[in-house]
Amino acid sequence: MPHMVWLVSFLSGGLAGGCVSAFLNRWFHWRDMRVTFYPVLNNIYSAYVIRMQNPEGRYWENTVGMTPTEENPDYEFVQHRSGFIVSDLIKFNELKEVRELRRAILAHQATADHTEGKLVKYDLMPEYQALEKCMKTLHKKLKID
């Protein structure tokens, strides 16, 4: 019987240690992802901040179904935004704040008029607010402020 107590004690201690180790590994992995994601988010957030400084920059005019050409003043912003949504957010989808950001952006896109060929004035303020919320969350979790 004394051997059984020792065996149970050894196994339960190992299990507890394994659980703590697994938890800490996830925690450090998420922190590393947040540190890597921060400059990516800061880059797109800065692009939105610059647009929001101009009262008309808040709106993006686009013909539904047509990608802006290089002559269009919104071309670079649209390419940057698309790359962020399609590529950058997917890379960090494991983070809760990134999933919430992506969900907010896609939900906002879904509210737009999707009539083929129609000129639409798209308000970017809800996306800017979602980016700002995500930025504040990262600042809090990374203890930047």
N, C-alpha and C positions, 0 to 999 in steps of 0.2 A: 504493500500500500504506500509506503513512503516514496517509492520510485514513481508511482502514479502522480503524486502531488508535485514532484519535481518536474515530470513530463508536462503536466497541465500548466504549471507555472511557466515553464520554458516556452511552450507553444503560444500561450496567451500573450506573453511579453513580446514574442516575435511578431505576432499578429498585430498587436497595438503599434509596435515600432514600424511595421510595414505600412499600416494605415497612415500614420503620421508622415512617414517618408513620401508616400504617394500624394498626400494632400499638399505637402510643401513643394514637391516637384511641380504640381499643377499650378500652385500659386506663383512660383518663380517663372514658370513658362508663360502665364498670363501677363505677368509684369514685363517680361522680355518682349512679348508681343505688343504691349501698350507703348513701350519705349520705342519700338520699331515703327509703330503706326503713327506716333505723335508728329513726326515731320511731314508725313503724307497728309494727315488731316490739317496740319497748320498751313500747308501749301494751298489746298483747295479752299480752306477757310479764308485765307488772305485774298484769294481771287474774288470770293463773294463779298468780303469787306470792301474791296476796291469798287466793285459794282454798286454796292449799296450807298457809297458816298455820293454818287450821282443819282438824283431823284428818278431819272429815266432808266438808269442802269438796273434798277430793281426789276424791270420788265424785259423780257426777251421775246422778240417777235420772230415767228417762224411759220413757214407754210407747212402744214401737216403732210408728212410723207416725203419732204424734200430736205436733204442735208444742206446746211449753209455752205456756200462756196468760199474759197479762200479770199475773195474780194469782200465778203460780208464782215463787218466789224466784230460780230459775235463769233466768228469762226474759231479762233484760238480758245475762247472760253468754252464753247460747245465741245471741242475736242478734249479739252482738259476735264470738263465735267463728265463726259461720257467715259473716258478712261478711268476716272475715279470710281464711278458707279459700277462699271462692268468688270474692272480688273482689281483695283486696289481694295475695295470693300470686301470682295470675295476672299481675298488672301487672309483677311483678319476676321472672318465671320465667326470665329470661335468666341470672340469677345461679345459680351451682352450689349455693351453700348454701341458697337458696330452694327449688330443685328437691328437694334432699335433705330439707328440712323438710316440704315438701308430701307427698313420698313417705312419710315416716315417719308423718305424721298420717293420711293415707288408708289406709296399711297397718294402722294401729291401729284405725281405724274398721271395716275389713273383718273384724277378728277378733271384733267384737261379735255378739251374738245378734240376728238379724233376723226373728224370728218376730212376725208382725203382731199387735199388741194386747198383747204381753207386757211386763211391767214389768221393766226392765233397770237394773242398777246398773253404770254405766260408769266405769271408773277413768281419770282424767285424767293420772296420773303419767307414762306414756310420752310423752304430748304435751308435758308440761311439760319433760321431759328433752330432747326434740328442740328445743324453743324455746330452752332454756338453751344447748345445743350451738351453735345458729345464732347466738345472741347472742355467745358467746365467739368464734366465727369472725369476726363483724363487728368486734368489738373488736380482734381481732388484725389484720385486713386494713385497718381504718381507723386503726390505731395509737392507739387511745383509752387503753389501759392503759399 
